[in-house]
Amino acid sequence: MQTFRGAFISLGLAALLFTSASSPHGALAVADHLSVGPALILWRQGTDQGLVETITPAVVENRRTWRITHYSQDPTATNINEYDMYELDRATLAPIRSVMNTDGLHLDLTFGEKEVTVHKTTTDGDSVERVPLATAVQPEGPGLDVFVATLPLAVSYRKSYFIVDRWDGHGSGRIKTVSLSVAGRAVEETSLGKQEVYDILIKSGDGSFQIAEKVLAKGLHFPVSVKYTRGGKTYPVSEVVAIAQ
């Protein structure tokens, strides 16, 4: 999970999310009978400022979506609007759009039926890349939490799928095979208190990244903690300290 700084989420929004999630309006029933609704997740990574993740309904070019966005909990931490956003089709959870905005980088992925357009803007200029799609792909980045939350997880569960890697490869080289497996289930002390969790491991087929994650075992499998490794570097563990849904 990437850490970003630059927006404020009010208690009023949190209250709205508590209220909306209890209503059937806007909730998505998926194949395994779990449902996604508006939610707020508060993350902590070491001594860094907190990260707020919101899941809200939106519309993109007449398509109903879930918009998953990462912001800093502290709006004064930067002078620019930093965020990482992923849009998923509300009916299928297929990726539609991914936009990241940070100091010195704007990265925009638009998912079409046959290709993904990658538009990158840095201090060195703009670039546009076309990634051909020969198979369906699943979300990563901020979209991963909603994807995992709705899976029919159980001990020994395994799933293989494809993603478009925002951080590695070029053209068709960005299409990565990913495996997800559930290693075990246990009751553990977490930042959310004592919780029953699944231990899951998500690995790319080419070894470029790995995500070791603990997720809630009951209901929607929202994250509890994440340890992310990319290019041989393991980042500090990120923990969830609150969930409103």
C-alpha positions in Angstrom: 0.0 0.0 0.0 1.3 3.4 -0.9 1.2 6.3 1.6 -0.1 9.7 0.4 -0.7 13.1 2.1 -3.1 15.8 1.3 -6.8 15.8 2.3 -9.1 15.9 5.3 -12.0 13.5 6.1 -14.5 15.0 8.6 -16.4 13.2 11.3 -19.5 14.2 9.4 -18.4 12.0 6.5 -17.6 9.1 8.9 -21.1 9.4 10.3 -22.6 9.4 6.8 -20.7 6.2 6.0 -22.0 4.5 9.1 -25.5 5.4 8.1 -25.2 4.6 4.4 -23.6 1.2 5.0 -26.5 0.0 7.0 -28.9 0.8 4.1 -29.5 -1.6 1.2 -29.4 1.4 -1.2 -26.2 1.4 -3.2 -24.8 -1.8 -1.7 -23.5 -4.4 -4.2 -24.4 -8.1 -3.8 -21.5 -10.2 -5.3 -21.4 -13.9 -6.2 -20.4 -15.1 -2.7 -23.2 -13.1 -1.0 -21.0 -10.5 0.5 -21.9 -6.9 -0.2 -19.8 -3.7 -0.6 -21.2 -0.4 0.5 -19.7 3.0 1.4 -16.9 2.7 4.0 -14.0 4.5 5.7 -10.8 2.8 6.7 -8.1 4.6 8.8 -4.6 3.3 8.4 -1.4 3.8 10.4 2.2 3.1 9.2 4.8 3.3 11.9 5.0 7.0 13.1 3.8 8.4 9.8 0.6 10.5 9.6 -2.5 8.4 9.2 -3.9 7.4 5.8 -7.6 7.6 5.2 -9.2 5.2 2.7 -12.8 5.9 1.5 -15.1 3.7 -0.5 -17.8 5.8 -2.1 -20.4 5.4 -4.9 -19.6 7.4 -8.1 -20.5 7.6 -11.8 -17.8 7.6 -14.5 -19.0 8.1 -18.1 -22.4 6.7 -17.2 -21.0 3.7 -15.4 -21.8 3.2 -11.8 -18.6 2.7 -9.8 -17.1 2.3 -6.4 -14.4 4.9 -6.0 -11.6 3.9 -3.6 -9.4 6.8 -2.6 -6.4 7.1 -0.3 -5.7 10.5 1.3 -3.5 11.7 4.2 -5.4 12.2 7.5 -3.5 15.4 7.9 -4.5 18.1 5.3 -1.6 20.3 6.2 1.1 17.8 5.4 1.5 19.0 1.8 0.6 22.0 -0.4 -0.8 19.9 -3.2 -3.8 17.6 -3.5 -2.1 14.2 -3.1 -4.3 11.1 -3.5 -4.3 7.6 -5.0 -7.7 6.6 -6.5 -9.1 3.5 -8.1 -12.5 3.2 -9.8 -14.2 -0.2 -10.0 -17.4 -1.2 -11.9 -20.1 -1.5 -9.2 -21.6 -4.6 -10.7 -18.4 -6.6 -11.6 -15.6 -4.9 -9.6 -13.7 -4.7 -12.9 -11.1 -1.8 -13.0 -12.2 1.3 -14.9 -9.8 4.0 -14.0 -6.8 4.6 -11.7 -5.4 8.1 -10.9 -2.5 9.0 -8.6 -1.5 12.5 -7.9 1.7 13.3 -5.9 4.4 15.9 -5.9 6.1 15.4 -9.2 3.9 12.6 -10.5 0.5 12.3 -12.1 -0.3 8.7 -13.2 -3.6 8.0 -15.0 -4.7 4.5 -16.2 -7.9 4.2 -18.2 -9.1 0.6 -18.7 -10.8 -0.1 -22.1 -12.1 -3.4 -23.5 -9.0 -4.2 -25.5 -6.3 -2.0 -24.0 -5.3 0.2 -21.0 -4.0 3.7 -21.7 -1.3 4.8 -19.2 -0.7 8.6 -19.1 2.2 9.6 -17.0 3.2 13.2 -16.2 6.5 14.0 -14.3 8.9 17.0 -14.1 10.5 15.5 -17.2 7.3 15.7 -19.3 4.4 13.6 -20.5 4.2 10.1 -21.8 1.4 7.9 -23.1 1.6 4.1 -23.2 -0.9 1.5 -24.6 -1.1 -1.8 -22.8 -3.0 -4.4 -24.9 -5.5 -6.6 -23.0 -5.9 -10.2 -24.1 -7.6 -11.3 -20.8 -9.6 -9.8 -18.0 -7.7 -8.1 -15.3 -8.4 -7.4 -11.6 -7.7 -4.3 -9.5 -4.5 -3.5 -7.5 -3.4 -0.6 -5.5 -6.4 1.0 -3.6 -8.8 -1.3 -5.5 -7.2 -4.4 -4.0 -9.0 -4.0 -0.7 -12.5 -4.2 -2.2 -11.5 -7.1 -4.5 -10.1 -9.1 -1.6 -13.0 -8.2 0.7 -15.6 -9.9 -1.5 -13.7 -13.1 -2.2 -15.0 -16.4 -0.7 -11.9 -16.8 1.5 -11.3 -20.0 3.5 -8.2 -21.8 4.8 -6.3 -23.3 1.8 -8.3 -21.0 -0.7 -6.2 -20.2 -3.8 -6.9 -17.9 -6.7 -4.8 -16.9 -9.8 -5.6 -13.7 -11.8 -4.0 -10.9 -13.8 -3.4 -7.3 -13.1 -1.9 -4.3 -14.9 1.1 -3.3 -12.8 1.4 0.5 -12.4 5.0 0.3 -11.2 6.8 -2.2 -13.4 7.0 -3.2 -17.0 6.1 -1.6 -20.3 3.3 -2.4 -22.8 2.2 -6.1 -22.4 5.0 -6.5 -19.8 2.8 -4.7 -17.4 0.3 -7.6 -17.4 1.3 -9.7 -14.4 0.0 -13.1 -13.2 -0.8 -12.9 -9.5 -1.5 -15.7 -7.0 -3.5 -15.3 -3.8 -3.6 -17.9 -1.1 -4.9 -18.2 2.4 -2.4 -19.8 4.8 -4.4 -19.9 8.0 -7.1 -18.5 10.3 -6.6 -17.4 13.9 -7.9 -15.1 16.6 -5.2 -12.4 17.2 -4.7 -9.1 19.0 -4.7 -6.3 16.4 -5.0 -2.5 16.3 -8.8 -3.2 16.0 -8.7 -5.3 19.2 -9.0 -9.1 19.3 -10.2 -10.2 15.8 -10.5 -13.5 13.9 -8.3 -13.0 10.8 -7.1 -14.8 7.7 -3.4 -14.7 6.7 -3.2 -14.2 3.0 -0.2 -14.0 0.6 -0.4 -12.2 -2.7 2.5 -12.7 -5.1 3.3 -11.7 -8.6 4.4 -14.5 -10.9 7.6 -12.7 -11.9 8.6 -12.0 -8.3 8.4 -8.3 -8.6 6.2 -7.8 -5.6 4.6 -9.6 -2.6 1.9 -8.6 -0.2 1.5 -10.4 3.2 -1.9 -9.4 4.6 -4.1 -10.1 7.5 -7.8 -9.6 6.8 -11.0 -10.0 8.8 -12.3 -13.6 8.6 -16.0 -12.7 9.1 -18.1 -10.6 6.8 -16.3 -8.4 4.3 -12.6 -9.4 4.4 -11.3 -5.9 5.0 -7.6 -5.5 5.8 -6.2 -5.5 9.3 -2.5 -5.2 8.4 -0.4 -5.2 5.3 3.3 -5.9 4.7 4.4 -4.8 1.2 7.5 -5.9 -0.6 8.6 -4.5 -4.0 11.9 -4.9 -5.8 13.5 -6.6 -2.8 12.5 -3.8 -0.4 10.0 -4.5 2.4 8.1 -1.4 3.7 7.0 -0.9 7.3 3.8 -2.8 8.2 0.6 -0.7 7.7 -2.2 -1.3 10.3 -5.9 -0.5 10.2 -6.9 1.3 13.4 -10.6 2.0 12.5 -13.3 0.9 10.1 -16.6 2.7 9.6 -19.2 1.0 7.3 
